[in-house]
Amino acid sequence: MSKRQASEALEDLVGSPASKKSRFDDYTKSLTPSANGDDNHTNGLQRIEDEEEGDDFDDEVEEKAPIRQAAPTAGYDDLYLDTIDRNVLDFDFEKLCSISLSNINVYACLVCGKYFQGRGPKSHAYFHALDEDHHVYINMSTQKVYVLPEGYEVMSKSLDDIKYVSDPRYTRQEVAEFDRKPRTSRTLLGKEYTPGFVGMNNIKENDYLNVIVQSLSHVSPLRNYFLLEDLSKRDELVKRTSILFRKIWNPRAFKSHVSPHELLQEISLRSNKRFTLTAQSDPVEFLSWYLNNLHLGLGGSKTKPHSSPIQHIFQGKLKVESQAITAKADASDRLRFEESTQVQTDISRFLLLTLDLPPAPLFQDEQEANIIPQVPLSLLLAKYNGVKAQELNAQRKRYRLMHPLPPFLVFHVKRFSKNKFVSERNPTIVTFDARNLDVGPYVEPDPSHCQPGEPIWYDLVANVVHEAVRQKEDVADSAVGEEKKTWKVQLRDKSREGEWVVAQDLFVEKIREELLYLGETYLQVWERRDRPRVQGGSNGKGKGRMA
């Protein structure tokens, strides 16, 4: 195919670009000094410099960063504070950056509630402030509030309520009034709640932990220790327990419930995932692990008695008498069991006492009664009277409590048993009176601590109750449906004499004292008092008074 001929020569076209050589010659001529002086040369150079400076200035305008300030501009102290949304703030979750997952130098955005690391010009919080136009952040360690990207600290008193919710602090007078003066607080939405009796979030399957934490938070000496002492240099488990206890008793909370997520993460890590939020565990096993690790975290020793507040509050002494049982064949080749004449006596220490339930009956009686048997608490405590013997591992053992008794006694009612084939639950109901439990008959006499025959009174503080719920609601499958364990705790309100509260996850409501024993009691915490009450009790022998 032939080429099309041009109608005009390229050099004749108007506006045709000059060649590279001619352009260079023209440029050098403009820079050559003229006979009138160096004005043209100077003007040319000045023009080039001005153009270069103009280019640099444009670049600076495009890449200029926000100005960092040490203090707010005069008259703008409360700038951006109106953007804070207190309804979305939740400081119960683990303090991890939502982007880097780091727990170092974490800030919380007071506009959206998310956690970010750092506040420097290259930090995640800084970029979040630029991208989302969220400007107010609080340091989760120091409780200082900053405005980003400017970087100055906010000193406004209007933020004190947020700082208090993030890290509540109490005086000794405030703590002393918890058990003396009834108090009712309100949330941001106006809902009433009582400090210390708040719901606890069941994230998935962590209700076994909720009931233990709720119970321990009402053990007055332990609660006061975690609320008042400076534990910032202690073990991480101790610090997270302290902050959770302080939030449970917070009288200025934004919400009427708390979440144990931060504590759960530490417990899961420390226990090698033995106790997690995704799988049910036994509350007594968790309590034993929890108290021992708190004891070590508070500087306690495994060999020294009373080396931490945990031992001071819960640890007691138990006298154990053991007799070996031997089997011998007599002359007629019959097997005979004989007790050893030697009695070995040991002193052991305990944090909780196990109470054994009698076997549940397999069949109903003639009148179809006693389907769910009942047993008084005093009958279970007879295990520790020093007379009743139990056979275990070819030995006959007798138990008896010894002085001095601990300020708090923890009873574990053993309901569950396992064998090679199945796990069984004993539904027997334990009847008791919540006041005036006399422990004197089960203690070795010691005149230096208590006169013989003098009663030793204990009052119930917390009662953990088990409930069995079938997972399948279908009638056809109900016979073979598996039972799911759920837990709730009954707590005594000391500031309101005679009033009790039942807490199950986020639900908190009042319950009558006479109805406490109707559930399947699994764990109890009793507090010792020095003087008996005027009202008479049943010493653990009755079912409680029905109104």
C-alpha positions in Angstrom: 0.0 0.0 0.0 1.5 3.4 -1.1 2.0 6.2 1.4 -0.2 9.3 1.2 1.7 12.5 0.1 1.7 15.5 2.4 -0.1 18.5 1.1 2.3 21.0 2.8 5.9 20.8 3.9 6.4 20.3 7.6 8.5 23.4 8.0 5.7 25.6 6.5 3.1 24.6 9.1 2.3 27.3 11.6 3.1 26.4 15.2 5.3 23.6 14.3 7.6 22.6 17.2 11.2 23.6 16.7 13.9 21.0 16.8 15.7 20.0 20.0 18.9 21.8 18.8 17.2 25.0 17.9 15.3 25.1 21.2 18.6 24.6 23.1 20.3 27.4 21.1 17.4 29.8 21.9 17.7 28.9 25.6 21.4 29.6 25.7 21.1 32.8 23.9 18.6 34.1 26.4 21.2 33.4 29.1 24.1 35.1 27.2 25.0 38.5 28.8 24.1 41.5 26.6 26.1 44.6 25.9 23.8 46.6 28.2 24.9 44.4 31.2 24.0 41.2 32.9 20.3 42.1 33.3 19.1 39.4 30.9 21.3 36.8 32.4 20.3 37.8 35.9 16.6 37.9 35.0 16.9 34.5 33.4 18.5 32.9 36.4 16.0 34.6 38.8 13.1 33.4 36.7 14.4 29.8 36.9 14.9 30.0 40.6 11.5 31.4 41.1 10.0 28.6 39.1 11.9 26.0 41.2 10.9 27.6 44.4 7.3 27.7 43.3 7.4 24.0 42.5 8.8 23.2 46.0 6.1 25.3 47.6 3.4 23.5 45.8 4.9 20.2 47.0 4.9 21.4 50.6 1.3 22.4 50.4 0.3 19.0 49.2 2.3 17.0 51.8 2.0 19.3 54.8 1.0 17.4 58.0 -1.4 18.7 60.7 0.3 21.0 63.2 1.1 19.3 66.6 0.1 21.3 69.6 1.2 21.1 73.2 -2.0 22.9 74.4 -5.3 23.7 72.8 -5.8 27.0 71.0 -7.1 29.8 73.4 -10.9 29.7 73.6 -11.1 26.2 72.1 -10.5 24.0 75.2 -13.6 21.9 74.6 -13.1 21.4 70.9 -14.4 18.0 69.7 -15.7 17.0 73.2 -19.3 17.2 71.9 -18.5 14.2 69.6 -17.9 11.8 72.5 -20.6 9.0 72.6 -20.8 7.5 76.1 -23.3 4.9 75.0 -20.8 3.0 72.9 -18.0 3.0 75.5 -17.2 -0.4 76.9 -13.9 -0.7 78.8 -14.5 -4.4 79.9 -12.8 -6.0 76.9 -9.2 -6.8 76.7 -7.0 -3.7 75.9 -5.7 -4.7 72.5 -5.3 -2.6 69.4 -8.0 -3.4 66.9 -5.5 -3.4 64.0 -2.1 -4.5 65.4 -3.5 -6.6 68.3 -0.8 -5.1 70.5 -1.4 -4.4 74.2 1.3 -1.7 74.4 0.3 1.9 74.7 -3.3 1.4 73.9 -5.8 4.3 73.4 -9.6 4.1 73.2 -11.5 6.3 70.8 -14.2 8.1 72.8 -16.3 8.5 69.6 -16.6 4.9 68.5 -15.1 2.9 71.4 -12.4 1.1 69.4 -8.9 0.5 70.7 -5.8 1.7 68.8 -2.1 1.7 69.5 -0.1 4.9 70.1 -0.9 8.6 69.3 2.2 9.6 67.3 2.1 10.8 63.6 2.6 7.2 62.4 0.3 5.4 64.9 -3.0 3.7 64.2 -4.9 6.1 66.4 -3.5 9.0 64.4 -4.6 7.6 61.1 -8.0 6.8 62.6 -8.4 10.4 63.6 -7.7 11.6 60.0 -9.7 8.9 58.2 -12.8 8.8 60.4 -12.7 12.4 61.8 -12.7 11.0 65.4 -10.5 13.2 67.5 -10.8 12.3 71.3 -8.8 9.4 72.8 -8.0 8.2 76.3 -4.9 6.3 77.3 -6.0 3.1 79.0 -3.0 3.0 81.3 -2.7 6.6 82.5 -6.3 7.7 81.9 -5.1 10.9 80.2 -7.3 12.2 77.3 -5.8 13.6 74.1 -7.1 15.2 70.9 -5.6 13.9 67.7 -4.1 14.7 65.3 -3.1 17.8 67.2 -1.8 15.7 70.1 -2.5 18.0 73.1 -4.0 16.8 76.4 -7.5 17.7 77.4 -7.9 18.9 81.0 -11.7 19.2 81.1 -13.5 18.1 84.2 -16.4 16.9 82.0 -14.4 13.8 81.2 -14.0 12.6 84.9 -17.0 10.3 84.6 -15.4 8.4 81.7 -12.1 8.1 83.6 -13.9 6.8 86.6 -15.8 4.2 84.6 -12.5 3.1 82.9 -10.7 2.7 86.2 -12.9 3.1 89.3 -11.1 4.1 92.6 -12.5 4.1 96.1 -11.7 5.6 99.5 -11.8 3.6 102.7 -15.0 5.4 103.8 -16.8 4.5 100.5 -15.8 0.9 100.8 -16.9 0.7 104.5 -20.4 2.1 103.5 -21.0 -0.7 100.9 -22.3 -3.1 103.6 -23.9 -0.4 105.8 -25.9 2.0 103.7 -28.4 0.9 101.0 -27.5 2.5 97.7 -29.2 2.7 94.3 -27.6 4.1 91.2 -28.7 4.8 87.6 -27.2 4.1 84.3 -26.9 6.5 81.3 -30.4 5.3 80.2 -31.9 5.8 83.6 -32.1 2.2 84.6 -31.8 1.6 88.4 -29.2 -0.9 89.7 -27.5 -1.7 93.0 -23.7 -1.5 93.1 -22.3 -4.9 93.7 -25.4 -6.7 92.4 -25.0 -6.3 88.6 -25.3 -8.7 85.7 -22.3 -10.4 84.2 -22.1 -11.1 80.5 -22.1 -14.8 79.5 -20.1 -14.6 76.3 -20.7 -18.2 75.4 -20.2 -20.8 78.1 -18.6 -18.9 80.9 -21.4 -18.8 83.5 -19.3 -21.2 85.7 -16.8 -18.3 86.1 -19.5 -15.7 86.6 -20.9 -17.3 89.7 -17.5 -17.7 91.3 -16.4 -14.1 90.6 -19.8 -12.8 91.9 -19.4 -14.9 95.1 -15.8 -13.8 95.8 -16.7 -10.2 95.2 -19.1 -10.4 98.2 -16.4 -11.8 100.5 -15.9 -8.5 102.4 -12.2 -8.8 103.3 -11.2 -10.0 99.8 -13.3 -7.3 98.1 -11.9 -4.6 100.3 -8.4 -5.7 99.5 -8.9 -5.6 95.8 -10.7 -2.3 95.9 -8.2 -0.4 98.1 -4.8 -1.8 97.6 -2.4 -0.7 94.8 -1.9 -3.8 92.8 -0.3 -2.2 89.7 3.0 -4.1 90.3 1.4 -7.5 90.9 0.7 -10.4 88.7 -1.6 -9.8 85.6 -4.2 -12.2 87.0 -4.4 -10.1 90.2 -4.6 -6.8 88.3 -7.5 -8.0 86.1 -9.3 -9.4 89.1 -9.0 -6.1 90.9 -10.3 -4.1 88.0 -13.3 -6.4 87.6 -14.1 -6.2 91.3 -14.0 -2.4 91.1 -16.3 -2.4 88.2 -18.8 -4.7 89.9 -19.1 -2.2 92.8 -19.0 0.9 90.6 -21.8 3.4 91.7 -21.3 5.5 88.6 -21.4 2.9 85.8 -22.8 3.6 82.4 -24.4 0.2 82.2 -26.0 -2.2 84.7 -23.7 -5.1 83.8 -20.1 -5.9 83.3 -18.1 -8.3 81.1 -15.4 -10.7 82.4 -13.8 -10.9 79.0 -10.5 -9.3 80.0 -10.1 -11.6 83.0 -11.2 -14.7 81.0 -8.5 -14.1 78.4 -5.8 -14.1 81.2 -7.3 -17.2 82.9 -7.4 -19.1 79.6 -3.8 -18.2 79.0 -2.6 -19.1 82.5 -4.6 -22.4 82.7 -3.4 -23.6 79.2 -7.0 -23.4 78.0 -8.3 -25.5 80.8 -10.9 -22.8 81.6 -12.2 -20.9 78.6 -15.3 -18.9 77.5 -16.3 -21.5 74.9 -16.6 -24.6 77.0 -18.3 -25.4 80.3 -16.2 -26.2 83.3 -16.9 -27.2 86.9 -17.2 -24.1 89.2 -15.5 -25.9 92.1 -12.5 -26.9 90.0 -12.2 -23.4 88.8 -12.5 -21.9 92.3 -9.7 -24.2 93.5 -7.4 -23.2 90.6 -8.4 -19.5 90.9 -7.7 -19.2 94.6 -4.4 -21.0 94.4 -3.2 -18.8 91.5 -4.4 -15.6 93.3 -2.5 -16.7 96.3 0.7 -17.1 94.4 0.1 -13.9 92.5 -0.2 -12.0 95.8 3.2 -13.2 96.9 2.0 -16.2 98.8 4.1 -19.3 99.5 3.2 -22.9 99.1 4.8 -23.8 102.4 4.2 -20.8 104.6 0.8 -20.6 106.2 -1.2 -17.3 106.0 1.3 -15.7 103.6 -1.4 -14.0 101.5 -5.0 -12.6 102.0 -6.4 -15.8 100.4 -5.1 -18.0 103.2 -6.1 -15.5 105.9 -9.7 -15.5 104.7 -10.3 -19.2 103.6 -7.7 -21.5 104.9 -8.4 -23.7 107.9 -7.0 -26.8 109.6 -8.4 -30.3 109.6 -7.5 -33.2 111.8 -7.5 -36.5 109.9 -7.4 -39.9 111.8 -6.6 -42.9 109.6 -6.8 -46.6 110.4 -5.6 -49.2 107.9 -8.0 -52.0 107.0 -6.5 -55.4 106.3 -8.1 -58.5 104.9 -7.2 -62.0 106.4 -8.5 -65.5 105.8 -9.7 -67.3 108.9 -9.6 -71.1 109.6 -12.6 -71.7 107.4 -11.0 -69.8 104.6 -13.4 -66.9 104.9 -12.2 -63.4 104.3 -12.2 -61.2 107.3 -11.6 -57.4 107.4 -9.8 -56.1 110.5 -8.9 -52.5 111.5 -5.4 -51.7 112.5 -4.8 -50.9 116.2 -2.6 -48.0 115.2 -4.3 -44.7 114.5 -2.4 -42.2 112.4 -3.2 -38.5 113.0 -2.4 -35.9 110.4 -3.1 -32.2 110.3 -4.0 -30.9 106.8 -5.0 -27.5 105.5 -8.0 -26.8 103.4 -9.6 -24.0 101.4 -13.0 -25.7 101.0 -14.8 -28.6 102.6 -16.5 -31.3 100.5 -19.9 -32.6 101.6 -21.1 -36.0 100.4 -24.7 -36.5 99.5 -26.5 -39.8 100.3 -27.3 -41.9 97.2 -30.6 -40.8 95.6 -33.3 -43.5 95.7 -33.9 -45.4 92.4 -37.6 -45.9 92.9 -40.6 -44.0 94.2 -42.3 -45.1 97.4 -45.8 -46.4 97.7 -47.4 -43.0 97.6 -45.2 -41.8 94.7 -43.6 -39.3 97.0 -39.9 -38.5 97.7 -39.2 -38.3 94.0 -36.6 -35.7 94.9 -35.1 -36.5 98.3 -34.1 -33.8 100.8 -31.4 -33.8 103.4 -30.5 -31.2 106.1 -27.1 -29.5 105.9 -26.3 -30.6 109.5 -26.5 -34.3 108.3 -23.8 -33.6 105.7 -21.6 -31.7 108.2 -21.6 -34.7 110.5 -18.8 -36.0 108.3 -16.5 -33.6 110.3 -17.7 -34.5 113.8 -14.7 -36.8 114.4 -16.9 -39.8 115.1 -18.4 -40.7 111.7 -15.9 -42.8 109.7 -15.5 -43.1 106.0 -13.7 -45.9 104.1 -11.4 -44.8 101.4 -8.5 -46.7 99.7 -8.3 -49.5 102.3 -8.3 -47.0 105.1 -11.0 -45.8 107.6 -10.8 -42.0 108.1 -12.4 -39.6 110.5 -12.3 -35.8 110.1 -12.6 -32.9 112.5 -12.2 -29.2 112.2 -9.6 -27.4 114.3 -9.3 -24.0 115.8 -8.8 -21.3 114.7 -11.6 -21.4 112.2 -11.2 -19.2 109.1 -13.4 -16.1 108.8 -15.1 -17.7 105.8 -16.0 -21.4 105.2 -16.6 -22.7 101.7 -18.8 -25.9 101.3 -18.8 -28.0 98.2 -21.9 -30.3 97.9 -20.7 -33.1 95.7 -23.4 -33.8 93.2 -21.6 -35.2 90.2 -19.9 -38.5 89.9 -18.2 -40.2 86.9 -17.4 -43.8 86.1 -16.1 -45.5 83.0 -19.5 -45.4 81.3 -21.5 -42.4 82.4 -21.6 -39.2 84.4 -24.3 -39.1 87.0 -26.0 -36.2 88.9 -27.5 -36.5 92.3 -30.7 -34.2 92.5 -31.0 -34.3 96.3 -32.0 -31.0 97.8 -30.0 -29.7 100.7 -32.1 -27.8 103.3 -30.6 -25.1 105.4 -31.2 -21.8 107.2 -29.3 -18.9 105.8 -28.5 -17.6 109.3 -27.2 -19.1 112.5 -25.4 -22.1 111.3 -23.6 -23.5 114.4 -20.3 -25.1 113.5 -19.3 -25.8 117.1 -20.2 -29.5 117.2 -17.7 -30.2 114.3 -14.7 -28.4 115.8 -12.0 -29.9 118.1 -12.5 -28.2 121.6 -9.8 -25.7 122.4 -10.5 -23.4 125.4 -7.9 -20.9 124.2 -10.2 -20.1 121.3 -13.7 -21.0 122.3 -15.3 -22.5 125.4 -16.6 -26.0 125.1 -20.3 -26.1 124.1 -20.3 -22.4 123.0 -21.9 -22.0 119.6 -19.8 -20.8 116.6 -22.2 -18.9 114.3 -21.8 -18.6 110.5 -24.2 -16.7 108.1 -24.6 -17.5 104.4 -23.1 -15.0 102.0 -23.4 -16.7 98.6 -25.1 -19.9 97.4 -24.2 -21.3 93.9 -27.1 -23.3 92.4 -27.0 -25.8 89.6 -29.9 -26.1 87.0 -30.2 -28.8 84.4 -31.7 -27.8 81.1 -32.4 -30.1 78.3 -30.8 -29.0 75.0 -33.6 -30.5 72.8 -37.1 -29.2 73.2 -38.8 -31.7 71.0 -41.0 -34.1 72.9 -39.9 -37.1 70.9 -36.3 -36.5 71.6 -36.6 -35.2 75.1 -36.0 -38.7 76.6 -32.6 -38.9 74.9 -31.8 -35.2 74.9 -28.6 -34.3 76.8 -28.8 -32.1 79.8 -27.0 -28.8 79.8 -25.5 -27.4 83.0 -26.4 -23.8 83.9 -25.3 -21.9 87.0 -26.7 -19.0 89.0 -25.7 -17.5 92.4 -27.8 -16.2 95.3 -26.2 -13.2 97.1 -27.0 -11.6 100.4 -27.4 -7.8 100.5 -25.8 -6.9 103.8 -26.9 -3.2 103.5 -30.6 -4.4 103.3 -31.0 -6.8 106.2 -32.7 -10.0 105.1 -32.8 -9.3 101.4 -31.3 -11.7 98.8 -30.6 -11.3 95.1 -30.2 -14.0 92.5 -27.9 -13.4 89.6 -27.8 -15.5 86.4 -25.7 -13.9 83.7 -27.3 -10.5 82.8 -30.5 -11.2 84.9 -30.6 -9.9 88.5 -33.7 -10.1 90.6 -34.7 -10.4 94.3 -35.5 -13.7 95.9 -37.0 -14.5 99.3 -34.8 -16.0 101.9 -37.2 -18.8 102.6 -36.8 -20.1 99.0 -33.0 -20.3 98.8 -32.7 -24.0 99.5 -35.1 -25.1 96.8 -32.5 -25.3 94.1 -29.7 -27.8 93.7 -27.0 -26.2 96.0 -23.5 -26.8 94.7 -21.3 -24.3 96.5 -21.8 -22.2 99.6 -19.8 -19.4 101.2 -20.4 -18.8 104.9 -19.2 -15.9 107.0 -18.3 -16.1 110.7 -19.7 -13.6 113.1 -18.8 -13.0 116.7 -22.2 -12.5 118.3 -25.4 -14.5 117.7 -28.4 -12.8 116.2 -31.5 -12.2 118.3 -33.6 -14.2 115.9 -33.3 -17.9 116.4 -32.0 -20.2 113.7 -32.4 -23.9 113.0 -28.6 -24.7 113.1 -28.8 -26.0 109.6 -31.4 -28.7 110.6 -34.5 -27.1 109.1 -35.7 -26.4 105.7 -36.0 -22.6 106.3 -39.1 -20.7 107.3 -41.8 -20.5 104.6 -43.9 -17.4 104.7 
